[in-house]
Amino acid sequence: MQAPSIPTPLTDEIPVTIGLRMPANFQHFMHQEEVFGREEWSIDLGNSNASMFTQLFGYMFSDVIVLKADEDPGSYDIDALIEPSIDAFEFSVPNQSKTDSFAVWIRYRIKVYDRAGTLVSNWPVSAYGKSQTASFSNSEALQRAAVLAMRDAAALMIMKMDDATKISALADREVPVPTLSPAPSSSSDDVDVSTTAVEGEEDEAG
């Protein structure tokens, strides 16, 4: 699936050099589900998540270094490490909603580590997208709803990420010598924050 296009945000760049490390299942995400135990639907996001986050953070931060999934960030001169993942992915089809719409819900989790490998923020980002079947085939409408949900998440991160994670405070922060690559931690009890993207909205995430 093609990654959503993100216009250049009309916000100030965050003066932080980050490392972006994405797990393999995030870079090649696929979701399959049976509806009413009869009809099977699948959606393959492919590398669209990786492409979107790379582009998005390239706009948001002064410098971005993309790491491999198993790479140690201690080898790089970065202020912070960001690890995005998908906590949950759900969708509804017209037979379920009794409408002519496909809808997609995605909950991302954004983990931020300082240069010592200490987890400093664990932020859940909930997003929503809806697409009408009148404009697309069923498969295209489902993918379109996923694209709108991804753009919804991007808009929220542009508006809220620094407030939610305080990542700008990590710039040139004095910390101990970097440790080995931080191990992912369990999800926190942070409260989800969401916005809404619906079919027909144009590229105005920034």
C-alpha contacts under 8 A as a table, 3 or more apart, distances in Angstrom:
res1	aa1	res2	aa2	distance
1	M	44	D	6.56
1	M	45	L	5.21
1	M	46	G	5.85
1	M	47	N	7.59
1	M	48	S	6.27
1	M	143	Q	7.39
2	Q	45	L	7.86
2	Q	48	S	5.85
3	A	47	N	7.65
3	A	48	S	4.18
3	A	49	N	6.87
3	A	51	S	6.22
3	A	52	M	5.86
3	A	147	V	7.15
4	P	48	S	7.47
4	P	52	M	6.61
4	P	147	V	5.63
4	P	148	L	7.70
4	P	150	M	7.14
4	P	151	R	6.51
5	S	52	M	7.69
5	S	151	R	7.97
5	S	203	D	7.33
6	I	52	M	7.78
6	I	55	Q	7.69
6	I	56	L	7.08
6	I	151	R	7.30
6	I	154	A	7.95
6	I	203	D	6.63
6	I	204	E	7.98
6	I	205	A	6.67
6	I	206	G	7.82
7	P	203	D	6.46
7	P	204	E	6.89
7	P	205	A	6.80
7	P	206	G	6.40
8	T	59	Y	6.48
8	T	206	G	6.28
9	P	59	Y	6.96
9	P	60	M	7.71
9	P	158	I	7.30
9	P	205	A	6.98
9	P	206	G	3.70
10	L	206	G	5.33
11	T	158	I	7.85
11	T	206	G	7.23
12	D	60	M	7.69
13	E	59	Y	7.02
13	E	60	M	5.11
13	E	61	F	5.39
13	E	62	S	6.25
14	I	60	M	5.93
14	I	61	F	4.75
14	I	62	S	6.18
14	I	168	S	6.29
15	P	61	F	6.00
15	P	62	S	5.10
15	P	168	S	6.73
15	P	171	A	6.96
16	V	61	F	5.73
16	V	62	S	5.59
16	V	63	D	6.78
16	V	79	D	6.17
16	V	80	A	7.56
16	V	167	I	7.75
16	V	168	S	6.20
16	V	170	L	7.33
16	V	171	A	5.27
17	T	61	F	6.63
17	T	62	S	5.89
17	T	63	D	4.65
17	T	64	V	5.91
17	T	65	I	7.79
17	T	78	I	5.18
17	T	79	D	5.32
17	T	80	A	6.77
17	T	171	A	7.45
18	I	61	F	7.36
18	I	63	D	6.36
18	I	64	V	5.07
18	I	65	I	6.27
18	I	78	I	5.39
18	I	79	D	5.80
18	I	80	A	4.89
18	I	81	L	5.51
18	I	82	I	6.91
19	G	64	V	5.85
19	G	65	I	4.73
19	G	66	V	5.84
19	G	67	L	6.50
19	G	73	P	6.89
19	G	78	I	6.26
19	G	79	D	7.99
19	G	80	A	6.29
19	G	81	L	4.59
19	G	82	I	6.14
20	L	54	T	7.73
20	L	64	V	6.84
20	L	65	I	6.07
20	L	66	V	4.80
20	L	67	L	5.83
20	L	81	L	6.00
20	L	82	I	5.07
20	L	83	E	6.22
21	R	66	V	6.21
21	R	67	L	4.97
21	R	68	K	6.18
21	R	69	A	5.74
21	R	71	E	7.85
21	R	81	L	7.26
21	R	82	I	6.32
21	R	83	E	5.21
21	R	84	P	7.51
22	M	26	F	6.26
22	M	27	Q	6.63
22	M	50	A	7.22
22	M	67	L	7.61
22	M	68	K	7.22
22	M	69	A	5.50
22	M	83	E	5.73
22	M	84	P	6.09
22	M	85	S	7.23
23	P	26	F	5.29
23	P	27	Q	6.54
23	P	69	A	4.99
23	P	70	D	7.92
23	P	83	E	7.83
23	P	84	P	7.94
23	P	85	S	7.24
24	A	27	Q	5.15
24	A	28	H	6.33
24	A	69	A	6.22
25	N	28	H	5.16
25	N	29	F	5.40
26	F	29	F	5.29
26	F	47	N	7.91
26	F	49	N	6.81
26	F	50	A	7.23
26	F	84	P	7.82
26	F	85	S	5.94
26	F	86	I	6.82
27	Q	46	G	6.66
27	Q	47	N	4.86
27	Q	48	S	7.39
27	Q	49	N	6.11
27	Q	50	A	5.23
28	H	44	D	7.82
28	H	45	L	6.74
28	H	46	G	4.53
28	H	47	N	5.22
29	F	44	D	6.21
29	F	45	L	5.41
29	F	46	G	5.64
29	F	47	N	7.33
29	F	49	N	7.93
30	M	42	S	7.23
30	M	43	I	5.76
30	M	44	D	4.32
30	M	45	L	5.93
30	M	46	G	7.00
31	H	42	S	5.57
31	H	43	I	5.38
31	H	44	D	6.47
31	H	89	F	7.44
32	Q	40	E	7.10
32	Q	41	W	5.72
32	Q	42	S	4.15
32	Q	43	I	6.51
33	E	40	E	5.65
33	E	41	W	5.40
33	E	42	S	6.30
34	E	37	G	5.32
34	E	38	R	6.24
34	E	39	E	5.44
34	E	40	E	4.21
34	E	41	W	6.17
35	V	38	R	5.95
35	V	39	E	5.18
35	V	40	E	6.11
35	V	41	W	7.36
35	V	96	Q	7.85
36	F	39	E	6.87
37	G	40	E	7.89
43	I	142	L	7.64
43	I	143	Q	6.98
45	L	48	S	5.65
45	L	49	N	6.97
46	G	49	N	7.46
47	N	50	A	5.30
47	N	51	S	6.22
48	S	51	S	5.02
48	S	52	M	5.96
49	N	52	M	5.19
49	N	53	F	6.14
49	N	150	M	7.96
50	A	53	F	5.35
50	A	54	T	6.03
51	S	54	T	5.24
51	S	55	Q	6.18
52	M	55	Q	5.23
52	M	56	L	5.89
53	F	56	L	4.93
53	F	57	F	5.90
54	T	57	F	5.53
54	T	58	G	6.02
54	T	64	V	7.98
54	T	66	V	7.56
55	Q	58	G	5.04
55	Q	59	Y	6.49
56	L	59	Y	5.31
56	L	60	M	6.32
56	L	154	A	7.02
57	F	60	M	4.74
57	F	61	F	5.76
57	F	64	V	6.93
58	G	61	F	5.84
58	G	62	S	7.41
58	G	63	D	6.75
58	G	64	V	5.99
59	Y	62	S	7.87
60	M	158	I	7.09
61	F	64	V	6.78
67	L	70	D	7.97
67	L	71	E	5.97
67	L	73	P	7.41
68	K	71	E	5.08
71	E	181	S	7.32
72	D	75	S	6.25
72	D	180	L	6.25
72	D	181	S	4.70
73	P	76	Y	5.64
73	P	78	I	7.86
73	P	81	L	7.22
73	P	180	L	7.63
73	P	181	S	6.05
74	G	77	D	7.56
74	G	115	R	7.29
74	G	116	A	7.89
74	G	178	P	5.42
74	G	179	T	6.51
74	G	180	L	6.32
74	G	181	S	6.83
78	I	81	L	7.35
78	I	115	R	6.51
79	D	114	D	6.39
79	D	115	R	5.53
79	D	170	L	5.83
79	D	171	A	5.42
79	D	172	D	6.28
79	D	173	R	7.27
80	A	112	V	6.69
80	A	113	Y	5.56
80	A	114	D	4.63
80	A	115	R	5.38
80	A	167	I	7.50
80	A	170	L	6.59
80	A	171	A	7.88
81	L	112	V	5.68
81	L	113	Y	5.01
81	L	114	D	6.38
81	L	115	R	7.04
81	L	117	G	7.93
82	I	110	I	6.80
82	I	111	K	5.67
82	I	112	V	4.69
82	I	113	Y	6.49
83	E	110	I	5.96
83	E	111	K	5.12
83	E	112	V	6.55
84	P	108	Y	6.84
84	P	109	R	5.64
84	P	110	I	4.58
84	P	111	K	6.23
85	S	108	Y	5.66
85	S	109	R	5.24
85	S	110	I	6.66
86	I	89	F	7.28
86	I	106	I	7.29
86	I	107	R	5.98
86	I	108	Y	4.45
86	I	109	R	6.02
87	D	106	I	7.79
87	D	107	R	5.44
87	D	108	Y	5.61
87	D	109	R	6.25
88	A	105	W	7.89
88	A	106	I	5.81
88	A	107	R	5.09
88	A	108	Y	7.22
89	F	104	V	7.44
89	F	105	W	5.81
89	F	106	I	4.66
89	F	107	R	6.52
90	E	104	V	5.80
90	E	105	W	5.13
90	E	106	I	6.56
91	F	102	F	7.25
91	F	103	A	5.40
91	F	104	V	4.26
91	F	105	W	6.04
92	S	96	Q	6.16
92	S	97	S	6.66
92	S	102	F	5.73
92	S	103	A	5.25
92	S	104	V	6.63
93	V	96	Q	5.50
93	V	97	S	6.42
93	V	101	S	6.70
93	V	102	F	4.86
93	V	103	A	6.85
93	V	142	L	7.95
94	P	97	S	5.16
94	P	98	K	5.32
94	P	99	T	5.09
94	P	100	D	5.21
94	P	101	S	5.55
94	P	102	F	6.14
95	N	98	K	5.39
95	N	99	T	7.39
97	S	101	S	7.66
100	D	132	Q	5.88
100	D	133	T	5.67
100	D	134	A	7.37
101	S	130	K	6.54
101	S	131	S	5.51
101	S	132	Q	4.46
101	S	133	T	5.86
101	S	141	A	7.93
102	F	130	K	5.63
102	F	131	S	5.33
102	F	132	Q	6.40
102	F	133	T	7.26
102	F	141	A	6.35
102	F	142	L	5.59
102	F	145	A	6.40
103	A	128	Y	7.32
103	A	129	G	5.68
103	A	130	K	4.29
103	A	131	S	6.47
103	A	142	L	7.11
103	A	145	A	5.65
103	A	146	A	7.71
104	V	128	Y	5.74
104	V	129	G	5.31
104	V	130	K	6.43
104	V	142	L	7.58
104	V	145	A	5.65
104	V	146	A	5.54
104	V	149	A	6.42
105	W	126	S	7.32
105	W	127	A	5.76
105	W	128	Y	4.66
105	W	129	G	6.71
105	W	146	A	7.76
105	W	149	A	6.57
106	I	126	S	5.88
106	I	127	A	5.28
106	I	128	Y	6.52
106	I	149	A	6.68
106	I	150	M	7.65
107	R	124	P	6.63
107	R	125	V	5.51
107	R	126	S	4.32
107	R	127	A	6.24
108	Y	124	P	5.74
108	Y	125	V	5.02
108	Y	126	S	6.33
108	Y	153	A	7.98
109	R	122	N	6.86
109	R	123	W	5.59
109	R	124	P	4.42
109	R	125	V	6.04
110	I	121	S	7.74
110	I	122	N	5.82
110	I	123	W	5.02
110	I	124	P	6.28
110	I	125	V	7.47
111	K	119	L	7.09
111	K	120	V	7.79
111	K	121	S	5.69
111	K	122	N	4.58
111	K	123	W	6.35
112	V	119	L	5.93
112	V	120	V	5.75
112	V	121	S	5.06
112	V	122	N	6.53
112	V	165	T	7.36
112	V	167	I	7.53
113	Y	116	A	7.60
113	Y	117	G	5.41
113	Y	118	T	5.17
113	Y	119	L	4.35
113	Y	120	V	5.42
113	Y	121	S	7.07
113	Y	182	P	7.85
114	D	117	G	5.44
114	D	118	T	5.49
114	D	119	L	6.66
114	D	120	V	6.60
114	D	170	L	6.61
115	R	118	T	7.42
115	R	175	V	7.10
115	R	178	P	5.89
116	A	175	V	6.29
116	A	176	P	6.03
116	A	177	V	6.22
116	A	178	P	4.16
116	A	179	T	5.60
117	G	178	P	6.49
117	G	179	T	5.95
117	G	180	L	7.24
117	G	181	S	6.63
117	G	182	P	5.17
118	T	182	P	7.20
119	L	122	N	7.51
119	L	182	P	7.99
120	V	165	T	7.61
121	S	165	T	5.34
121	S	166	K	7.95
122	N	165	T	7.60
122	N	187	S	7.20
122	N	188	S	6.44
122	N	190	D	7.46
123	W	164	A	7.07
123	W	165	T	6.99
123	W	190	D	6.59
124	P	190	D	6.74
124	P	191	V	7.16
124	P	192	D	5.49
124	P	193	V	7.32
125	V	153	A	6.61
125	V	156	L	7.68
125	V	157	M	7.88
125	V	192	D	5.96
125	V	193	V	5.89
125	V	194	S	6.60
126	S	153	A	6.76
126	S	192	D	6.03
126	S	193	V	5.86
126	S	194	S	4.80
126	S	195	T	7.57
127	A	149	A	5.22
127	A	150	M	6.92
127	A	152	D	5.52
127	A	153	A	5.12
127	A	194	S	5.52
127	A	195	T	6.20
127	A	196	T	6.73
127	A	197	A	7.99
128	Y	145	A	7.98
128	Y	148	L	7.10
128	Y	149	A	4.39
128	Y	150	M	7.81
128	Y	152	D	6.46
128	Y	153	A	7.92
128	Y	194	S	7.70
128	Y	195	T	7.10
128	Y	196	T	5.50
128	Y	197	A	6.05
128	Y	198	V	7.95
129	G	145	A	4.71
129	G	146	A	6.14
129	G	147	V	7.30
129	G	148	L	4.60
129	G	149	A	4.06
129	G	150	M	7.77
129	G	152	D	7.20
129	G	196	T	6.72
129	G	197	A	5.02
129	G	198	V	5.42
129	G	199	E	7.43
130	K	144	R	7.69
130	K	145	A	4.63
130	K	146	A	7.87
130	K	148	L	6.95
130	K	149	A	7.70
130	K	197	A	7.01
130	K	198	V	4.94
130	K	199	E	5.71
131	S	141	A	5.53
131	S	142	L	7.03
131	S	144	R	6.14
131	S	145	A	4.96
131	S	198	V	6.66
131	S	199	E	4.90
132	Q	135	S	6.07
132	Q	136	F	7.10
132	Q	141	A	6.39
132	Q	199	E	6.86
133	T	136	F	5.14
133	T	137	S	6.11
133	T	138	N	6.09
133	T	141	A	5.74
134	A	137	S	7.76
135	S	141	A	7.68
136	F	139	S	7.85
136	F	140	E	5.54
136	F	141	A	5.22
137	S	140	E	5.13
137	S	141	A	5.87
138	N	141	A	5.09
138	N	142	L	6.28
139	S	142	L	5.29
139	S	143	Q	6.36
140	E	143	Q	5.10
140	E	144	R	5.95
141	A	144	R	4.93
141	A	145	A	6.16
142	L	145	A	5.16
142	L	146	A	6.41
143	Q	146	A	5.02
143	Q	147	V	6.23
144	R	147	V	5.01
144	R	148	L	6.25
145	A	148	L	5.11
145	A	149	A	6.23
145	A	198	V	7.90
145	A	199	E	7.56
146	A	149	A	5.03
146	A	150	M	6.24
147	V	150	M	5.10
147	V	151	R	6.24
148	L	151	R	5.02
148	L	152	D	6.05
148	L	197	A	5.80
148	L	198	V	6.78
148	L	199	E	7.42
149	A	152	D	4.91
149	A	153	A	6.32
149	A	196	T	7.85
149	A	197	A	6.42
150	M	153	A	5.09
150	M	154	A	6.25
151	R	154	A	4.90
151	R	155	A	6.18
151	R	197	A	7.50
151	R	205	A	6.84
152	D	155	A	5.20
152	D	156	L	6.37
152	D	195	T	6.43
152	D	196	T	6.22
152	D	197	A	5.47
152	D	205	A	7.42
153	A	156	L	5.14
153	A	157	M	6.24
153	A	194	S	7.87
153	A	195	T	7.73
154	A	157	M	5.16
154	A	158	I	6.21
154	A	205	A	6.91
155	A	158	I	5.17
155	A	159	M	6.30
155	A	205	A	4.63
155	A	206	G	6.47
156	L	159	M	5.19
156	L	160	K	5.78
156	L	161	M	7.44
156	L	194	S	7.34
156	L	195	T	6.85
157	M	160	K	5.23
157	M	161	M	4.76
158	I	161	M	6.20
158	I	205	A	7.89
158	I	206	G	6.97
160	K	163	D	5.40
160	K	164	A	5.95
161	M	164	A	5.10
161	M	165	T	5.84
161	M	166	K	7.61
161	M	167	I	7.83
162	D	165	T	5.27
162	D	166	K	4.87
162	D	167	I	5.57
162	D	168	S	6.42
163	D	166	K	5.57
166	K	169	A	5.75
166	K	170	L	7.70
167	I	170	L	5.53
167	I	171	A	7.75
168	S	171	A	5.82
169	A	173	R	7.33
170	L	173	R	5.15
179	T	182	P	7.63
197	A	201	E	7.02
198	V	201	E	6.16
201	E	204	E	7.82
